[in-house]
Amino acid sequence: MLGSRLAGRGATRRVVLPLFDRLPGLAHGFTVKGSNPSEALAAAAGRPMPLLTLRQVHGACVRVVEDGEPLWGEGTERPQGDALLTRRRDAAIGIAVADCVPILLASLDSGAIGAVHAGWRGTAAGVLRAAIAAFTAQGGRPASLIVGLGPSIGVCCFEVGEEVVEALRSADPAASSSVRRGAGRPHVDLIDLNRRQALAAGVHDDHIAAAGLCTVCEPDLLESYRRSRGAQGRMIGFAALTS
């Protein structure tokens, strides 16, 4: 399923996915340029909530935030990792991106949610596959998962060297089907790579939604590390259980 819409105004503006909008008790969104993550989260959830994020390292480490575990925040060192999973209702989880794929997960049977940071290195490392395995370990079934892929660099703009293609193919020989070749350098479709990773893990095709927005192609709306040549603007993909 492809498509998204903008919600909120000013500091609360965020991209939302209709597939996730239909899930009761779940707040979600992907912030955009000019958004304030705390205000966007509060608007989506209907109340202020702490937002847990990670020191992202482009790997496949999944952190599970259990009930009763001390929360981290401003002034507290964040744990390292690239995916968060929780059933808690007193905090939201999120990941920061500016071209990488922000992925949100919601389980229809275990009551858990997840947030995943998937650049090409994390995709090659199988970060989404690891997050889905963590859901299974928590008692959920892959067939019950809803997967939302937010704004990220599109295949139209993600031009890479052959070393990136080889790294992806070494991790998954079928990755070649997500590589587009023409007169110039190869282009990689990160959305397709992660969609196929979800399908291979047992997620239903009609439970996967993508925003359909390229960060490079939307300079007025979205941050892009590649377009801005390394500038520090970031967006947050967040999810929270509200009931």
Backbone bond lengths (Angstrom), bond angles and torsions (degrees), N, CA, C in turn:
res aa  C-N    CA-C-N  psi(-1)  N-CA   C-N-CA  omega(-1)  CA-C   N-CA-C  phi
1 M - - - 1.459 - - 1.531 108.64 -
2 L 1.312 115.63 127.33 1.459 120.95 -177.56 1.524 109.43 -116.71
3 G 1.330 116.47 134.21 1.450 119.66 175.50 1.517 112.53 140.63
4 S 1.317 115.26 153.10 1.456 122.08 -178.52 1.516 107.91 -156.65
5 R 1.341 115.44 173.50 1.456 120.11 175.84 1.520 108.66 -144.66
6 L 1.334 115.32 161.54 1.460 120.74 175.88 1.518 109.44 -92.80
7 A 1.325 115.69 136.64 1.465 121.73 175.35 1.523 108.46 -123.57
8 G 1.332 116.25 154.82 1.454 121.29 176.60 1.519 113.49 77.85
9 R 1.321 114.28 176.31 1.466 121.77 178.69 1.518 109.16 -137.60
10 G 1.330 115.41 154.10 1.457 119.89 175.79 1.516 112.18 56.11
11 A 1.332 115.94 -125.98 1.464 121.35 -175.76 1.522 113.13 -68.38
12 T 1.343 118.13 -15.14 1.468 120.33 -178.81 1.533 112.35 -97.89
13 R 1.334 117.70 2.70 1.475 119.34 -178.00 1.522 111.24 -61.48
14 R 1.320 114.71 138.68 1.451 120.52 -179.48 1.521 109.93 -158.37
15 V 1.314 115.78 151.77 1.456 122.17 172.85 1.523 107.78 -86.74
16 V 1.326 116.95 133.18 1.465 120.81 177.97 1.523 109.72 -127.45
17 L 1.320 115.03 156.34 1.458 122.13 -178.76 1.527 109.71 -106.83
18 P 1.325 118.77 125.74 1.469 120.56 -179.81 1.523 113.28 -55.16
19 L 1.330 118.48 -35.46 1.459 120.61 -179.98 1.526 111.06 -61.61
20 F 1.328 117.54 -38.29 1.461 121.42 178.28 1.523 111.66 -78.72
21 D 1.314 117.06 -30.33 1.467 120.71 177.89 1.524 111.74 -57.89
22 R 1.311 117.02 -28.36 1.460 121.49 -175.62 1.530 113.02 -81.43
23 L 1.336 117.72 -6.05 1.464 120.46 -177.08 1.525 109.69 -89.42
24 P 1.330 119.38 117.55 1.467 121.24 -178.89 1.525 111.22 -67.68
25 G 1.330 116.24 143.41 1.449 121.24 175.97 1.507 114.77 76.09
26 L 1.334 117.61 14.02 1.462 121.36 -179.58 1.526 109.53 -124.06
27 A 1.318 116.87 127.25 1.465 122.47 171.89 1.523 107.53 -107.94
28 H 1.330 115.96 141.00 1.458 118.60 -179.81 1.517 109.43 -153.75
29 G 1.315 115.74 167.60 1.457 120.47 174.55 1.516 111.01 171.44
30 F 1.327 113.99 165.42 1.460 122.77 175.32 1.530 106.04 -127.31
31 T 1.323 116.61 113.24 1.458 118.85 -176.59 1.522 111.14 -66.72
32 V 1.331 115.60 162.55 1.459 122.19 -177.68 1.533 108.74 -127.94
33 K 1.317 116.79 -177.55 1.467 120.60 177.31 1.528 109.81 -57.47
34 G 1.324 116.76 132.68 1.452 121.06 178.35 1.508 114.50 86.03
35 S 1.347 117.76 -7.17 1.464 120.28 176.93 1.524 110.26 -74.03
36 N 1.315 115.49 154.66 1.449 122.48 166.76 1.531 106.50 -109.82
37 P 1.333 118.02 115.50 1.472 119.09 -175.10 1.520 114.36 -54.05
38 S 1.331 117.51 -41.57 1.468 119.83 -179.14 1.523 111.35 -64.85
39 E 1.335 116.45 -40.70 1.470 119.86 -179.60 1.524 111.11 -72.71
40 A 1.332 117.22 -38.33 1.469 120.06 177.74 1.524 110.40 -64.07
41 L 1.327 116.58 -41.73 1.463 120.94 177.83 1.521 110.92 -63.58
42 A 1.327 117.42 -46.05 1.462 120.56 -179.46 1.522 111.31 -61.48
43 A 1.332 116.42 -39.52 1.465 119.86 179.00 1.521 110.97 -65.78
44 A 1.332 116.72 -39.79 1.465 120.23 -179.32 1.525 111.63 -71.30
45 A 1.337 116.31 -38.90 1.462 120.54 -175.20 1.521 113.35 -87.12
46 G 1.337 116.70 -17.83 1.450 120.38 -177.92 1.516 113.17 85.18
47 R 1.319 117.77 5.12 1.461 122.73 177.28 1.522 108.69 -166.16
48 P 1.337 118.10 155.30 1.465 119.90 175.50 1.524 110.12 -64.21
49 M 1.328 115.82 143.34 1.464 121.40 177.76 1.524 108.87 -143.61
50 P 1.334 118.28 146.15 1.467 119.29 171.28 1.525 109.75 -66.03
51 L 1.324 115.56 146.11 1.463 121.54 -179.04 1.519 109.10 -116.28
52 L 1.316 116.84 117.54 1.454 122.32 -179.87 1.528 109.90 -93.51
53 T 1.321 116.54 126.86 1.462 122.18 175.62 1.529 108.31 -129.40
54 L 1.331 116.21 176.33 1.459 122.27 -174.59 1.527 111.61 -123.65
55 R 1.321 116.20 163.62 1.461 121.55 165.10 1.520 106.13 -83.83
56 Q 1.315 115.79 98.68 1.463 121.52 -171.62 1.531 110.84 -78.30
57 V 1.338 114.97 137.99 1.465 119.79 -174.15 1.530 113.04 -130.71
58 H 1.330 117.74 13.17 1.467 122.51 178.66 1.524 111.53 62.23
59 G 1.333 115.59 40.85 1.452 120.78 178.16 1.514 111.39 -119.82
60 A 1.342 116.35 -151.59 1.462 121.14 -176.89 1.524 111.99 -131.49
61 C 1.346 116.35 26.44 1.463 120.19 179.50 1.523 109.83 -80.65
62 V 1.335 116.56 127.88 1.467 123.16 178.90 1.523 108.76 -107.60
63 R 1.331 116.95 127.01 1.458 122.44 177.44 1.522 109.42 -104.51
64 V 1.330 116.63 125.33 1.462 122.00 177.01 1.523 108.05 -99.47
65 V 1.330 116.96 124.06 1.465 122.58 -179.76 1.525 107.54 -99.26
66 E 1.331 115.58 107.34 1.460 121.06 -174.96 1.529 111.20 -86.95
67 D 1.338 116.03 158.81 1.463 121.31 172.57 1.528 109.38 -59.23
68 G 1.336 115.93 136.75 1.448 120.72 177.50 1.511 114.95 85.61
69 E 1.321 117.05 -12.48 1.470 120.37 178.50 1.526 109.36 -70.70
70 P 1.348 118.76 137.40 1.469 119.83 177.84 1.524 111.11 -58.31
71 L 1.324 116.47 135.66 1.459 121.02 179.19 1.523 109.90 -85.50
72 W 1.306 115.74 149.96 1.458 120.30 174.18 1.522 108.75 -106.70
73 G 1.306 116.94 161.68 1.459 120.55 -178.40 1.501 110.30 -170.60
74 E 1.327 116.30 -151.78 1.456 120.48 -179.31 1.530 110.09 -59.97
75 G 1.330 115.45 131.64 1.448 120.21 -179.37 1.515 114.03 83.77
76 T 1.323 117.45 -2.63 1.462 122.23 178.93 1.525 108.78 -116.87
77 E 1.311 115.83 136.87 1.459 119.24 -179.45 1.524 110.69 -64.85
78 R 1.314 115.08 129.44 1.459 119.89 178.64 1.530 110.51 -81.94
79 P 1.322 118.36 144.04 1.453 119.73 174.63 1.528 110.90 -68.09
80 Q 1.308 115.50 158.94 1.458 121.79 179.09 1.521 109.70 -89.20
81 G 1.316 116.63 142.77 1.457 120.92 177.62 1.513 110.86 160.19
82 D 1.320 116.20 179.21 1.463 121.32 -178.94 1.521 113.42 -133.18
83 A 1.331 116.62 9.42 1.466 119.93 175.01 1.522 108.95 -153.55
84 L 1.322 115.55 142.10 1.457 123.26 177.81 1.518 109.15 -122.41
85 L 1.319 115.85 143.12 1.456 122.70 178.42 1.523 108.32 -137.69
86 T 1.352 117.25 135.48 1.464 119.51 179.30 1.517 111.47 -157.10
87 R 1.352 114.07 160.06 1.468 121.98 167.77 1.528 110.29 -114.23
88 R 1.312 118.04 2.70 1.456 121.91 -175.22 1.524 111.40 -67.51
89 R 1.321 115.13 148.24 1.460 120.97 178.83 1.529 112.36 -112.89
90 D 1.335 116.23 6.55 1.460 119.61 -179.29 1.520 112.25 -108.25
91 A 1.315 118.03 8.94 1.463 121.44 179.53 1.520 109.54 -157.49
92 A 1.322 115.43 149.64 1.459 121.77 174.53 1.528 108.84 -98.33
93 I 1.309 116.35 160.04 1.460 121.91 175.88 1.523 108.51 -120.08
94 G 1.335 116.28 149.61 1.458 118.69 -178.06 1.515 112.27 -158.18
95 I 1.325 115.15 163.99 1.454 121.96 175.19 1.530 107.98 -134.42
96 A 1.351 115.24 153.39 1.466 121.64 -177.61 1.518 109.68 -105.57
97 V 1.337 115.61 137.71 1.466 120.66 -178.60 1.525 110.65 -144.34
98 A 1.338 114.29 162.21 1.465 120.07 171.44 1.527 108.80 -156.20
99 D 1.298 117.96 37.15 1.472 129.92 175.45 1.523 109.47 157.04
100 C 1.349 117.30 -37.59 1.460 120.52 176.86 1.533 109.58 -61.74
101 V 1.325 116.01 163.30 1.462 120.52 -177.54 1.531 110.12 -85.44
102 P 1.346 117.74 120.03 1.462 119.87 171.25 1.529 108.67 -88.06
103 I 1.322 116.32 124.97 1.464 120.68 -175.65 1.522 109.29 -120.19
104 L 1.323 116.54 128.61 1.456 122.14 175.33 1.523 109.14 -109.82
105 L 1.331 115.53 143.77 1.459 122.07 -178.37 1.521 109.64 -128.36
106 A 1.313 115.70 144.57 1.465 120.82 174.28 1.519 108.10 -142.48
107 S 1.325 116.12 131.37 1.454 121.67 -179.55 1.525 109.65 -98.75
108 L 1.318 116.01 128.45 1.454 120.40 -179.58 1.523 112.44 -80.25
109 D 1.351 117.96 -15.82 1.462 118.38 -177.84 1.528 114.13 -113.07
110 S 1.342 118.91 -29.47 1.464 119.59 -177.43 1.525 112.92 -97.48
111 G 1.343 118.17 -9.87 1.446 121.52 179.87 1.507 114.25 71.86
112 A 1.320 117.15 22.09 1.462 121.30 -179.58 1.522 110.41 -104.90
113 I 1.336 115.16 156.81 1.459 121.92 174.92 1.527 109.01 -128.61
114 G 1.329 115.52 160.83 1.453 119.37 179.67 1.512 111.40 -145.00
115 A 1.331 115.33 158.92 1.464 122.78 174.22 1.520 107.46 -137.47
116 V 1.331 116.51 130.27 1.466 122.14 -170.99 1.520 110.02 -130.23
117 H 1.337 116.09 137.13 1.466 123.68 176.07 1.523 108.00 -106.04
118 A 1.338 117.03 114.20 1.461 121.15 -173.51 1.521 111.48 -128.39
119 G 1.327 117.40 88.36 1.447 121.67 165.44 1.517 108.77 -82.31
120 W 1.332 117.77 -169.93 1.467 116.90 -178.31 1.524 111.30 -68.18
121 R 1.335 117.52 -34.60 1.466 119.41 178.87 1.529 110.98 -67.64
122 G 1.323 116.82 -44.98 1.451 120.12 177.59 1.516 112.07 -64.50
123 T 1.328 116.55 -37.32 1.460 120.69 176.88 1.515 110.22 -62.84
124 A 1.332 116.43 -45.62 1.465 120.16 177.70 1.525 111.29 -62.19
125 A 1.338 116.41 -35.27 1.465 120.66 179.64 1.527 112.43 -75.96
126 G 1.336 117.01 -11.55 1.460 120.80 178.46 1.509 113.88 81.01
127 V 1.349 117.36 38.47 1.463 119.68 -176.46 1.527 112.44 -63.54
128 L 1.322 118.61 -38.82 1.466 119.56 178.63 1.524 110.20 -68.33
129 R 1.313 116.89 -41.37 1.467 120.55 175.90 1.530 111.03 -58.85
130 A 1.341 116.58 -40.91 1.466 120.31 178.63 1.522 111.38 -65.65
131 A 1.326 116.91 -39.15 1.464 120.09 178.86 1.525 110.95 -65.35
132 I 1.324 116.98 -40.95 1.470 120.38 178.74 1.532 110.11 -65.79
133 A 1.333 117.08 -38.01 1.466 120.44 176.36 1.526 110.56 -63.18
134 A 1.349 117.10 -35.93 1.463 120.64 177.80 1.520 110.83 -66.43
135 F 1.330 117.62 -37.86 1.464 121.01 174.61 1.525 110.12 -59.87
136 T 1.326 116.59 -44.23 1.460 121.00 -179.27 1.526 110.29 -62.27
137 A 1.328 116.64 -41.29 1.462 120.67 178.51 1.519 112.03 -64.24
138 Q 1.337 116.73 -24.74 1.462 121.98 179.06 1.535 112.02 -87.97
139 G 1.317 116.64 3.88 1.454 120.56 176.38 1.513 115.41 100.70
140 G 1.329 118.05 5.06 1.461 121.24 178.08 1.519 112.12 -91.24
141 R 1.305 116.22 163.32 1.460 122.15 176.60 1.521 109.14 -110.63
142 P 1.334 118.79 135.44 1.467 119.94 177.53 1.524 112.70 -53.31
143 A 1.322 117.02 -33.93 1.469 120.14 -179.03 1.520 112.05 -66.54
144 S 1.334 117.39 -16.81 1.464 120.10 179.72 1.516 112.44 -93.95
145 L 1.328 117.91 -4.21 1.455 120.96 -175.02 1.525 112.82 -79.33
146 I 1.336 114.99 141.75 1.455 123.22 168.86 1.533 106.69 -107.56
147 V 1.325 116.93 129.42 1.464 122.09 -175.25 1.526 109.12 -120.49
148 G 1.326 116.64 125.45 1.464 121.25 179.53 1.521 110.98 -120.73
149 L 1.331 116.35 122.87 1.458 122.58 -179.91 1.524 108.94 -104.21
150 G 1.329 116.26 116.48 1.450 121.36 -174.30 1.517 113.71 -84.41
151 P 1.333 117.17 -172.63 1.466 121.45 -179.93 1.528 110.98 -59.32
152 S 1.334 115.66 136.00 1.466 121.62 -179.61 1.520 108.31 -158.18
153 I 1.301 116.80 173.41 1.449 119.60 177.09 1.531 109.45 -63.29
154 G 1.325 116.57 131.13 1.455 120.91 -176.82 1.515 112.35 -89.33
155 V 1.317 115.33 167.23 1.460 120.19 177.25 1.526 110.95 -60.24
156 C 1.318 116.56 -24.45 1.459 121.54 177.52 1.521 112.42 -61.44
157 C 1.324 117.07 -29.35 1.470 121.93 -171.10 1.521 114.73 -122.16
158 F 1.341 117.89 -11.37 1.460 119.14 -176.01 1.528 110.20 -87.88
159 E 1.333 114.25 77.50 1.457 122.00 176.58 1.521 109.01 -84.27
160 V 1.322 117.32 131.29 1.466 121.41 -174.38 1.529 110.57 -134.72
161 G 1.325 115.36 169.18 1.447 121.77 173.81 1.521 111.26 -86.43
162 E 1.303 115.80 167.03 1.462 120.28 -178.72 1.529 111.60 -63.23
163 E 1.355 116.95 -26.14 1.461 119.05 -179.66 1.526 111.33 -65.67
164 V 1.339 117.30 -32.29 1.464 120.37 176.80 1.517 110.24 -69.58
165 V 1.332 116.28 -43.81 1.468 120.63 178.02 1.518 110.04 -59.31
166 E 1.323 117.48 -43.96 1.462 121.00 -178.84 1.524 111.33 -65.67
167 A 1.331 116.97 -38.87 1.463 119.93 177.88 1.523 110.95 -62.94
168 L 1.325 116.81 -41.69 1.464 120.82 178.68 1.518 110.89 -67.73
169 R 1.312 117.40 -40.58 1.472 120.96 179.40 1.517 111.55 -69.22
170 S 1.328 117.53 -33.55 1.467 120.10 177.30 1.523 110.71 -64.15
171 A 1.335 115.74 -35.91 1.460 120.42 178.83 1.522 111.84 -78.11
172 D 1.329 116.29 -31.30 1.470 121.63 -177.19 1.524 108.56 -152.77
173 P 1.339 118.13 102.37 1.462 120.54 -178.44 1.528 113.51 -55.32
174 A 1.330 117.16 -26.24 1.464 120.42 -179.94 1.522 112.28 -78.24
175 A 1.339 118.04 -2.79 1.466 121.03 -178.99 1.523 112.29 -61.85
176 S 1.313 117.83 -20.07 1.467 120.66 179.60 1.519 111.77 -57.15
177 S 1.334 116.74 -28.64 1.470 119.50 -179.21 1.523 111.76 -70.44
178 S 1.341 117.61 -13.83 1.462 121.38 178.21 1.521 112.18 -102.67
179 V 1.335 116.56 13.08 1.460 122.27 178.83 1.523 108.60 -110.11
180 R 1.331 116.30 130.22 1.459 121.60 178.37 1.528 108.60 -106.63
181 R 1.299 116.25 130.41 1.460 120.46 -179.38 1.517 110.21 -119.42
182 G 1.330 114.83 142.57 1.453 121.55 177.51 1.508 109.29 -147.14
183 A 1.316 116.04 -141.75 1.456 120.00 -178.07 1.523 112.20 -74.26
184 G 1.328 117.59 -28.84 1.459 120.89 -176.66 1.514 112.42 -102.51
185 R 1.327 115.14 -146.05 1.454 120.75 -179.48 1.532 110.43 -74.03
186 P 1.328 117.29 158.92 1.464 119.28 179.84 1.527 112.26 -67.50
187 H 1.326 114.92 152.03 1.463 122.61 175.02 1.532 107.74 -115.68
188 V 1.336 116.11 139.36 1.467 121.38 -177.80 1.519 110.06 -112.50
189 D 1.326 115.56 137.49 1.466 123.05 178.42 1.530 108.82 -99.96
190 L 1.340 116.77 92.79 1.466 121.05 -178.54 1.527 112.58 -65.60
191 I 1.321 116.08 -34.47 1.467 119.13 178.25 1.519 110.03 -62.25
192 D 1.323 117.26 -45.88 1.461 120.82 -179.49 1.523 111.20 -65.15
193 L 1.328 117.35 -40.53 1.464 120.27 178.64 1.525 111.01 -59.28
194 N 1.335 117.28 -44.92 1.456 119.87 -178.95 1.522 111.89 -74.38
195 R 1.311 117.11 -32.64 1.470 119.40 175.10 1.526 109.95 -61.98
196 R 1.325 116.72 -44.00 1.458 119.40 -179.91 1.528 111.31 -67.64
197 Q 1.331 116.99 -32.79 1.462 120.73 176.70 1.530 110.03 -63.91
198 A 1.328 116.09 -41.25 1.465 120.07 178.03 1.528 111.17 -65.28
199 L 1.313 116.79 -44.45 1.465 120.42 179.52 1.526 111.14 -61.51
200 A 1.336 116.52 -42.67 1.459 120.67 -179.80 1.527 111.65 -64.22
201 A 1.345 116.08 -26.75 1.470 120.47 179.55 1.520 112.24 -83.78
202 G 1.335 118.26 -5.54 1.456 121.31 177.15 1.505 116.54 108.08
203 V 1.347 118.05 6.98 1.465 121.27 177.18 1.530 108.93 -76.66
204 H 1.320 117.84 138.81 1.459 122.13 178.11 1.533 110.39 -71.46
205 D 1.306 116.51 142.88 1.461 121.57 -179.22 1.523 111.81 -58.72
206 D 1.333 117.53 -38.81 1.471 119.46 -178.79 1.520 112.35 -79.56
207 H 1.340 117.63 3.85 1.464 122.27 173.52 1.521 111.44 -102.56
208 I 1.326 117.05 11.61 1.464 121.23 -178.59 1.527 108.69 -117.34
209 A 1.336 116.16 128.12 1.466 121.36 179.25 1.518 109.38 -127.94
210 A 1.329 116.40 143.11 1.464 122.02 177.20 1.520 109.29 -126.11
211 A 1.329 115.97 141.76 1.464 120.58 -176.71 1.521 112.61 -66.54
212 G 1.337 117.15 -30.74 1.456 119.85 -179.62 1.510 114.04 73.81
213 L 1.337 117.33 27.13 1.467 122.13 -179.50 1.525 109.15 -121.39
214 C 1.331 116.55 127.40 1.462 122.10 177.30 1.528 109.06 -92.77
215 T 1.322 117.17 126.27 1.457 121.05 -178.13 1.532 112.73 -62.76
216 V 1.320 116.63 -33.87 1.470 120.01 -179.22 1.524 110.87 -73.08
217 C 1.311 116.99 -35.47 1.466 121.73 -174.76 1.529 113.61 -82.52
218 E 1.334 117.89 -6.94 1.470 120.88 -176.68 1.530 110.15 -120.95
219 P 1.338 118.53 66.61 1.474 120.24 -174.29 1.518 113.93 -65.19
220 D 1.323 118.76 -26.00 1.461 120.51 179.98 1.531 112.85 -80.91
221 L 1.318 116.13 -17.25 1.468 120.48 -174.34 1.523 113.28 -112.07
222 L 1.342 117.07 -38.78 1.456 120.70 -167.62 1.524 112.76 -123.24
223 E 1.333 115.65 150.86 1.456 122.04 174.63 1.535 109.21 -82.95
224 S 1.347 115.48 144.68 1.463 120.29 176.42 1.519 109.54 -142.38
225 Y 1.308 116.65 119.04 1.460 122.04 177.77 1.525 110.30 -62.19
226 R 1.320 115.64 -42.36 1.465 119.62 -177.62 1.523 111.24 -69.31
227 R 1.322 117.49 -45.71 1.457 120.21 -178.74 1.519 111.48 -64.03
228 S 1.338 117.03 -38.02 1.459 120.95 -176.65 1.522 112.61 -91.21
229 R 1.331 116.13 4.83 1.469 122.76 177.47 1.526 112.35 56.08
230 G 1.323 113.73 47.76 1.450 119.28 172.32 1.508 116.47 94.38
231 A 1.319 119.37 7.13 1.468 120.83 177.06 1.532 109.53 -60.71
232 Q 1.334 116.29 159.35 1.455 121.11 -167.66 1.529 115.58 -88.90
233 G 1.320 119.24 5.18 1.458 119.88 179.82 1.517 111.78 -62.03
234 R 1.318 116.89 134.87 1.461 121.97 179.27 1.529 110.30 -134.87
235 M 1.319 115.60 155.80 1.455 122.65 173.88 1.521 108.30 -118.22
236 I 1.321 116.32 156.58 1.463 121.41 -178.21 1.527 109.74 -116.98
237 G 1.317 115.75 128.82 1.461 121.28 167.41 1.512 107.73 -97.37
238 F 1.329 118.46 124.08 1.465 120.32 -174.16 1.520 111.36 -131.92
239 A 1.324 114.64 156.19 1.468 122.02 174.21 1.517 108.27 -145.32
240 A 1.336 116.16 147.45 1.462 121.22 -179.66 1.523 109.23 -150.57
241 L 1.314 115.84 141.59 1.457 122.05 171.70 1.518 108.05 -88.55
242 T 1.313 116.35 125.59 1.467 119.98 -173.44 1.528 113.14 -111.18
243 S 1.314 117.49 -8.33 1.477 119.71 178.40 1.518 109.70 -156.31
